[in-house]
């Protein structure tokens, strides 16, 4: 899986009756526009309904704090929000004559006032949809940033009867998501749930999803997103599959649900000693203390023997703490810049190695794929630019716009986005591009079906040279 999933605090939505009396638009932006938003301090209160005032606060928060907010064309945000509003009206069969986009001039406050006036006229006509319309509008405003680290944490729920370590979904992983997939699309792992019950295996090629092709003209389609439903989405997913080893084609319908996962597979750091005294460490994410856990694992494998190298497997590593990424780099080099965090005016802060970390002093090979995202790309770019080792596998995800900061909205939800954007040690842009491997060794469906790992095999060959 290549999608980056940033965890947010789970909030319980309080169902409150919305006021149905028409409220006149204000003549100017509220005081919230001046203060915009603040960083959260302490536990969050219970989530309250999203309103036009919350949307306003988010709008001005983005313009005030987002890294390119100073030069952003705010009309794009309002247009996206209004489009979502009208689409939701149509989905509910409730379109109204007042739902006409107001003329926008580029004056941020004046445009907001015009937008709010029409918004209130529309929602006053459909008071029973007011909460739903506010949610889709704010989601669209945030999505209009087209930033992989911009999110609005709203109405986050856990499935009932779930336990720590449970998975939710179809019980499978594939070799791509809509934003990061190359044909063919195939199953890379079966974790449990509906996929396991239906007899799916690694290497099975997914030819269609709900009747739609996963690729058109070589480009990934939105159909792939159905492979990764999140609670409470529970719609069944129809797959057309091909098993290359037998040529068998068949259809299966999988329904999302809870399933237990192997606890061993959930460990952030998974080490093992390979032949010829090569230390292999799989790092699933840059969680707190993960760098030190990698160092500890390597030192334990080092006890009583002389290691010939380290293979650090970052495939499927969705990122996490940039501090941990920098600390892990620091185990291989001192006195170096690992990244730059820059404003839209290209004023940059340097992120430097922590030279209190003891150097491992071992040859390094890093395994990457399209699932290596965010902080994982911070680390991978540093390895490549600083020539700390060799990278084997496929290009990383290209989802590292910048470290996200969270801001508290008045309804006790969190708005997150970068206040600065990320550049690699050579000041290169990694976001949307990714970090290319030194040795391109992709996994194929036949490899997955046979349990072969050509990237690891290549890494061992490099360490034996």
C-alpha positions in Angstrom: 0.0 0.0 0.0 1.4 3.4 -1.0 -0.9 5.7 0.4 0.3 7.8 3.3 -2.2 7.7 6.3 -1.5 10.3 8.9 -3.1 9.4 12.2 -5.4 12.0 13.9 -7.2 12.1 17.2 -10.5 10.2 17.2 -13.4 12.5 17.9 -17.0 11.6 18.7 -19.5 13.7 16.7 -22.3 15.3 18.8 -25.5 15.3 16.9 -27.1 18.7 17.5 -30.1 20.2 15.9 -29.1 22.9 13.5 -30.8 26.3 13.8 -33.2 26.6 10.9 -33.9 30.3 11.1 -32.2 32.3 8.2 -29.1 34.1 9.3 -28.2 37.3 7.3 -24.7 37.4 5.9 -22.2 39.6 7.7 -20.9 42.6 5.8 -17.3 41.7 6.5 -15.2 38.8 7.6 -15.4 37.9 11.2 -12.8 38.3 13.9 -11.8 34.7 13.1 -10.3 36.0 9.8 -7.8 38.1 11.7 -6.6 35.4 14.1 -7.3 32.7 11.6 -6.4 29.7 13.8 -4.1 28.5 16.5 -2.1 25.3 17.3 -4.0 22.9 19.6 -3.1 23.0 23.3 -4.3 20.1 25.5 -7.0 17.6 24.8 -9.7 18.4 22.3 -13.3 18.9 23.3 -16.1 17.0 21.7 -16.6 17.8 18.0 -19.5 20.1 17.3 -21.3 20.6 13.9 -19.4 22.2 11.1 -20.9 25.6 10.1 -20.1 28.4 7.7 -18.2 30.0 10.5 -15.9 27.0 10.7 -15.4 27.0 6.9 -14.5 30.7 7.2 -12.0 30.0 9.9 -10.4 27.2 7.8 -10.3 29.5 4.7 -8.4 32.3 6.4 -6.2 29.8 8.3 -5.0 28.3 5.0 -4.4 31.8 3.6 -2.5 32.8 6.7 -0.5 29.7 7.6 -0.2 27.4 4.5 3.3 27.7 3.0 2.1 29.2 -0.2 -0.9 30.9 1.3 0.5 34.4 0.6 0.6 33.8 -3.1 -2.4 31.4 -3.4 -5.3 32.3 -5.6 -8.0 32.0 -3.0 -10.7 31.9 -5.7 -9.7 28.3 -6.4 -10.6 27.3 -2.8 -14.0 29.0 -3.0 -14.8 27.6 -6.4 -13.9 24.1 -5.3 -16.1 24.5 -2.2 -19.0 25.8 -4.2 -18.7 23.0 -6.7 -18.9 20.4 -3.8 -21.9 22.3 -2.4 -23.9 22.0 -5.7 -22.9 18.4 -6.3 -24.2 17.5 -2.8 -27.4 19.3 -3.5 -27.8 17.2 -6.7 -27.0 14.0 -5.0 -29.8 14.7 -2.6 -32.2 15.8 -5.3 -32.5 19.3 -3.8 -30.9 21.8 -6.2 -32.1 25.3 -5.6 -32.1 28.4 -7.9 -29.9 30.4 -5.5 -27.0 28.0 -6.0 -25.2 30.2 -8.5 -21.5 30.9 -8.0 -20.9 34.5 -7.1 -18.5 36.7 -9.1 -15.0 36.7 -7.5 -12.5 39.5 -7.9 -9.4 38.2 -6.3 -9.9 40.3 -3.1 -9.8 37.6 -0.5 -12.1 39.2 2.1 -14.5 40.6 -0.5 -14.7 37.2 -2.2 -15.4 35.5 1.1 -18.2 37.9 1.8 -19.8 37.2 -1.6 -19.3 33.4 -1.2 -20.8 33.4 2.3 -23.9 35.4 1.2 -24.8 32.9 -1.5 -23.9 30.0 0.8 -26.3 31.2 3.4 -29.1 31.7 0.9 -28.7 28.2 -0.4 -28.5 26.4 3.0 -31.5 28.4 4.3 -33.5 26.7 1.5 -32.4 23.2 2.7 -31.9 23.4 6.5 -32.0 19.7 6.9 -28.9 19.4 4.7 -27.0 22.2 6.4 -24.6 20.0 8.3 -23.9 17.7 5.4 -23.3 20.7 3.0 -20.9 22.3 5.4 -18.8 19.1 5.6 -18.5 18.6 1.9 -17.7 22.2 1.3 -14.9 22.3 3.8 -13.5 19.0 2.6 -13.4 20.4 -0.9 -11.7 23.6 0.1 -8.9 21.6 1.7 -8.7 19.2 -1.2 -8.3 22.2 -3.6 -4.8 22.7 -2.2 -3.9 19.4 -4.0 -1.4 18.8 -1.2 -0.7 15.3 0.0 -0.1 16.6 3.6 -3.2 18.8 3.8 -6.1 17.2 5.7 -9.1 18.0 7.7 -9.6 15.5 10.6 -13.4 15.2 10.9 -15.7 12.7 12.4 -13.0 10.0 12.9 -14.5 6.7 14.1 -13.3 3.3 14.9 -15.3 0.2 14.0 -17.4 -1.2 16.9 -15.8 -4.2 18.6 -12.4 -3.4 17.1 -9.1 -4.1 19.0 -5.6 -2.7 18.7 -4.0 -4.3 15.7 -7.2 -5.1 13.9 -7.3 -4.3 10.2 -10.3 -2.9 8.4 -11.0 -3.3 4.7 -10.8 -6.1 2.1 -7.8 -7.8 3.8 -5.4 -7.4 0.9 -2.7 -5.1 -0.3 -1.9 -4.3 -3.9 1.0 -2.7 -5.7 -0.5 0.7 -6.0 -3.1 3.4 -5.2 -4.7 5.8 -7.7 -1.8 8.3 -7.3 1.0 5.8 -7.4 0.4 2.7 -9.4 1.9 1.1 -12.6 0.3 -1.7 -14.6 -0.4 -4.5 -14.0 -2.3 -4.2 -10.7 -1.8 -7.3 -8.6 -2.2 -8.6 -5.0 1.1 -8.2 -3.1 -0.2 -9.5 0.3 -3.2 -11.2 1.8 -3.6 -10.1 5.4 -6.9 -11.8 6.2 -10.6 -10.9 6.1 -12.6 -11.2 2.9 -9.6 -11.6 0.7 -8.3 -14.6 2.7 -11.8 -16.2 2.8 -12.1 -15.9 -0.9 -8.8 -17.6 -1.5 -6.8 -14.7 -3.0 -3.1 -15.1 -3.3 -0.1 -12.8 -3.8 0.5 -12.4 -7.5 -3.2 -12.6 -8.5 -3.7 -9.9 -11.2 -6.7 -7.5 -10.7 -8.2 -6.9 -14.1 -11.2 -4.9 -13.1 -12.6 -3.3 -10.0 -16.4 -2.8 -9.8 -16.5 -3.3 -13.6 -13.9 -0.5 -14.2 -10.3 -1.0 -15.5 -7.6 -0.1 -13.0 -5.6 1.6 -15.8 -6.6 3.5 -18.9 -3.8 4.3 -21.4 -1.3 3.2 -18.7 -2.7 5.7 -16.2 -4.1 4.6 -12.9 -7.8 5.3 -12.5 -9.9 6.2 -9.4 -11.3 2.7 -9.4 -8.2 1.5 -7.5 -9.3 3.5 -4.4 -12.0 0.9 -3.8 -9.3 -1.6 -2.8 -8.7 0.5 0.4 -12.0 1.3 2.0 -11.9 3.0 5.4 -14.5 2.7 8.1 -17.5 3.1 7.9 -17.4 2.4 4.2 -18.8 -1.1 3.8 -19.8 -1.3 0.1 -18.9 -4.6 -1.5 -16.1 -4.6 -4.1 -16.3 -6.7 -7.2 -13.0 -7.9 -8.6 -12.1 -9.7 -11.9 -8.9 -11.7 -11.2 -6.3 -13.6 -13.2 -4.0 -16.2 -11.7 -1.1 -16.3 -14.2 0.3 -19.7 -13.0 -2.9 -21.5 -14.2 -4.5 -18.9 -16.6 -7.7 -19.1 -14.5 -9.9 -16.0 -14.5 -12.7 -15.5 -12.0 -14.9 -13.0 -10.3 -15.2 -12.4 -6.6 -17.1 -10.0 -4.4 -15.4 -8.8 -1.2 -17.1 -7.0 1.6 -15.0 -4.7 3.8 -14.9 -5.6 7.5 -12.7 -6.0 10.5 -10.1 -8.8 10.5 -7.2 -9.7 13.0 -3.7 -9.1 11.8 -0.5 -11.0 12.6 1.0 -9.1 15.6 4.5 -10.0 14.4 3.8 -8.2 11.1 2.7 -5.0 12.9 6.0 -4.5 14.7 7.6 -1.2 13.5 11.1 -2.7 13.5 11.5 -6.3 12.2 15.2 -7.4 12.2 16.8 -10.7 11.2 20.3 -11.9 10.5 20.9 -13.1 6.9 23.6 -15.3 5.5 27.1 -13.9 5.4 26.4 -11.8 8.5 24.3 -9.3 6.8 21.8 -7.4 9.1 18.4 -7.0 7.6 15.9 -4.6 9.2 12.5 -3.9 7.9 11.2 -0.5 9.1 7.4 -0.1 8.7 7.2 3.6 9.7 9.1 6.4 11.4 7.3 6.2 14.7 8.8 7.7 17.9 12.1 5.9 18.9 12.1 3.9 15.7 15.6 5.1 14.7 17.0 4.0 18.1 15.2 0.6 17.7 16.9 0.1 14.4 20.3 0.9 15.9 19.6 -1.5 18.8 18.6 -4.2 16.5 21.8 -3.9 14.4 24.0 -3.8 17.5 22.4 -7.0 18.9 23.0 -8.7 15.6 26.6 -7.4 15.7 27.3 -9.0 19.1 29.8 -11.8 18.7 30.3 -11.3 14.9 31.5 -8.9 12.3 28.6 -7.7 10.1 29.3 -7.2 6.4 26.5 -4.7 5.8 23.0 -3.6 6.5 19.9 -3.9 4.3 17.2 -1.4 5.4 13.8 -2.4 4.0 11.6 0.7 3.7 9.1 -0.8 1.2 5.6 0.2 2.3 6.9 2.6 4.9 4.3 5.4 4.9 6.5 7.9 6.9 6.0 9.5 10.2 8.3 11.7 12.2 10.9 13.7 10.2 12.9 13.9 13.4 13.3 10.1 13.4 14.2 10.2 9.7 17.0 12.6 10.5 18.2 10.6 13.5 18.3 7.4 11.3 20.4 9.3 8.7 22.7 10.3 11.6 23.7 6.7 12.2 25.5 6.8 8.8 26.9 10.3 8.5 27.7 13.3 10.7 28.0 17.0 9.9 25.5 16.9 7.0 22.3 18.5 5.9 19.5 16.0 5.5 16.8 18.3 4.1 15.7 21.9 3.7 12.3 23.3 4.9 11.5 26.4 2.7 9.0 29.2 2.5 7.3 30.2 -0.7 10.0 32.9 -1.0 12.7 30.2 -0.8 13.9 31.2 2.6 15.0 27.8 4.0 15.8 26.3 7.3 18.4 23.5 7.3 17.7 20.1 8.9 21.1 18.7 10.1 22.3 15.4 11.4 22.3 14.7 15.1 26.0 14.1 15.6 25.4 12.7 19.1 24.2 9.5 17.4 26.9 6.8 17.2 27.9 5.9 13.6 27.2 2.3 12.6 30.1 2.3 10.1 28.6 -0.4 7.9 27.8 -0.6 4.2 24.2 0.2 3.5 21.6 -0.8 0.9 18.1 0.6 1.2 15.0 -1.1 -0.4 12.3 1.3 -1.6 9.0 1.2 -3.6 6.0 3.4 -4.3 4.9 2.7 -0.7 7.9 4.7 0.7 6.4 8.1 1.5 6.9 11.3 3.4 9.6 10.8 6.1 10.6 7.7 4.3 11.5 9.8 1.3 13.3 12.3 3.6 15.6 9.5 4.6 15.9 8.0 1.1 16.8 11.3 -0.5 19.5 11.8 2.1 21.0 8.4 1.5 21.1 9.1 -2.2 22.3 12.7 -2.2 24.9 12.2 0.5 26.0 8.8 -1.0 25.5 6.9 2.2 24.5 3.7 0.4 22.7 2.4 -2.6 18.9 2.3 -3.2 17.4 -0.7 -4.8 13.8 -1.3 -5.9 11.5 1.3 -7.4 10.9 5.0 -7.1 9.4 6.3 -3.9 5.8 7.7 -3.7 6.6 11.4 -4.2 4.3 12.5 -1.3 6.5 14.8 0.8 5.2 18.4 0.3 6.4 19.3 3.8 6.0 18.5 7.5 2.3 19.1 8.4 1.2 21.3 11.4 -2.2 21.0 13.0 -4.5 23.9 13.7 -7.6 23.8 15.9 -10.9 24.9 14.4 -13.8 26.2 16.5 -15.8 23.0 16.2 -12.9 21.0 17.8 -11.6 19.5 14.6 -8.1 19.7 13.3 -6.9 21.2 10.1 -3.4 20.1 9.0 -1.1 21.3 6.3 2.6 22.3 5.8 3.8 25.7 6.7 7.0 25.1 4.7 7.9 22.8 1.8 10.5 20.1 1.7 13.6 20.0 -0.4 16.3 17.2 -0.5 19.9 17.8 0.6 20.7 18.9 -3.0 17.8 21.3 -2.8 15.8 19.2 -5.2 12.0 18.9 -5.2 10.9 15.4 -4.2 7.2 16.0 -3.8 5.2 14.3 -6.7 8.5 13.1 -8.2 9.9 10.7 -5.6 13.4 9.4 -5.1 14.7 7.2 -7.9 16.5 4.0 -7.1 20.1 3.4 -8.0 19.1 0.0 -9.2 15.6 -0.4 -10.6 14.4 -3.8 -9.5 10.6 -4.0 -9.6 8.5 -6.9 -8.1 6.4 -8.7 -10.7 3.2 -10.7 -10.2 5.2 -13.9 -10.9 7.7 -12.9 -8.2 4.9 -12.3 -5.7 3.2 -15.6 -6.5 6.5 -17.5 -6.1 7.5 -15.7 -3.0 10.7 -14.3 -4.7 12.2 -11.0 -3.6 14.4 -9.8 -6.5 15.2 -6.4 -4.8 16.5 -8.2 -1.7 18.5 -10.5 -3.9 20.1 -7.5 -5.7 20.9 -5.9 -2.3 22.7 -9.0 -1.1 24.7 -9.1 -4.4 25.8 -5.5 -3.9 26.9 -6.1 -0.4 28.9 -9.1 -1.6 30.8 -7.1 -4.2 
